[in-house]
Amino acid sequence: MKDRSKEIFGNVLPDSVYKKALKSKKKYAAKYGDDSNADYPVHLEKNPYIGDSLGVQNVLVGDLKQNAHFDTALHPDGTLPDPVWDTEKGIIVGNIRMGFGHYRISMAIASAAHHMGYVPYWMDLNSYFETTCTKVIGAQNDLYSMGSRLSKNPIFNKLVWEPMNYEGFRALSYNSSDQKNAELMAPVYKNVPHDIPVVGTHVWPAQAAIHAGMEHVVNAIPDNWPMALHFSEGSVHTIQCRNAYMGYRICNGMNKKAVCKPMPKDALIYTGHYIDHELVANLEEDCRKRIERRRNGKPMRFLLTIGGAGAQKEIFAAIIEYLLPFIKSEKAALYVNVGDYKNVWDELTAEIPGMKDVSTEHFDDFKACTAFAESAIDGEVTGIHGFWHKNIFEAVYATNLLMRSADVLVTKPSELAFYPVPKLFIKRVGKHEMWGAIHSAEVGDGSLECRDIPHTLQMIDMFMETDLLDEMCENIKENNSVGLYSGAYRVVEIAMGLKNK
C-alpha cells in the first residue's frame, strides 16, 4: 500500500517532513501502545438514544465485559451477541467526539440515510477505550479543548490558536503526520465488513478506514476553509460550499508559495450542506411560522447553543443579560442548550440576577425535551428554557429538536453555520471558522460574524426591530429550491454509489 505520509495527491514531501511524521507515530505508540496485531471483537446494538428516531445502530469494538459503558449489548446470561450486518443497506458513519460538531454532522448523515431506507451504523472512534485508536484521539481531543478554552486569552489567540487553526492545519506537512498517526487507528475496522461504505465526518475515521482497507470511503469535510488537515487520500472528499472547491482542488497554499499538484477531479465533489432530513423536510413550514410569529408580535425566540468546549460562556451571559428585560415583557423568549455541561447553566444562573426567576429547567429528560420542542412548533413560548442532558447524543440532538421552533439561532460560525434557520454569529473559536459566517452571509441565511459583544447586541436589535428575520427566511426557502441544504442525501448517494459502481 502507498505510504500516504510521503506523497499526498502526487505532492512528494521532503524527507524531513516524513521523518517528523514517523516520529509522531512512534511517540504515540510508545505512550499508548501499538495494537496493530490485536483482533478486537465487534458487536452491534441499537443506539438507546437515537436508535428509534434515526435508525442508528452502534458499532461496538473491544471486550464489552471490561467496559460498563457497553453493558446494554450483553445478553442476560452475560454472553455477547453475534453481529448481524446488513451488507446491502448498511452504511457506516465514522466519527469522533471533538466538541459537538462532528457528532452533529454524523447525525445529519444518519438521518438522511435512515430516510433513504439505509441502515446507519455508528462508529465513534473516540469511544473504544481499550484501543490505541481511542487513546490517541482522546489525547488530541484534550489538547484541542484546552486550546479552545485558552483562546479566550487574546495574546494566546493571536500568536498560537488562530495561526494554528488557519495556516498550521492548512499545510500538507500536517496531513503527513496525521496520516501516519491514523495508521494506529486502523485496527478498530479489522472485523467490520470491508465492503460496507464508510462516511467519515472527521478526517481520522476516513483515514483509518482507508488504512484498514475499507473499500468504499467518503470523507465528508466539515470546513469551507481549504486545509490539508481534511485530506484522506483514497476516499471521495465532499464539501458543503462551492467557494471551497477550487482551494481544495488545487491544494491552495498548502505548501507555502509552491504550486501544488491538484486533486483528481473524481476525488472532490460539491454536495451542499449536511442537514438532517427532519429539518429539510419541514423547512418551508418552519420559515412560514417564524415570519408569522414576528408579524403577529409574538416573543422572538432565540436559541443559544453552547458547544462541547464551552469556550464562550461570557458572550452568552452578556446576551442573556441584554435580553432579560425583553423576556420579562414577553418581547423575546430564550432557549439555552448547555449540552452536557450543567456547570455552565449553574454559573449563568448564579451570575445573572433575575435569570433563575424566569427560567424553566428541562434537565436530563429527553422525552420531556422532545415533547416541549414539538409543542413549541405551534404553541406559545415565554421566558427562558434551559436544556441539559448527561448523554452526548441527547445533548447534541436537543439543539436539532429546538431549532424547528426557534426564530434565531445564536452560535459561533462552525458546523451550525450551515443549518437552515436564521443565524446570529458570535465570535469564532479558531480563524478557519470565520468562513462559515462569510458563506452564510453570502447565501443570506445568517449574519456577519459579530466579533465583540457590542456588535452582537446590535444584531439582536436588528432581528427584533426590523424585518431581517423575514428576509433570511425567504432566502432559506430560495436556497432550498436549488438543493443547498440537501448535502446529507447527496453524501449517502455517493457512498452507496461507490459500492454499487
Order of alpha helices (4+ residues) and beta strands (2+ residues): beta-beta-alpha-beta-alpha-beta-beta-alpha-beta-alpha-alpha-beta-alpha-beta-beta-alpha-beta-alpha-alpha-beta-alpha-beta-alpha-beta-alpha-beta-alpha-beta-beta-alpha-beta-alpha-alpha-alpha
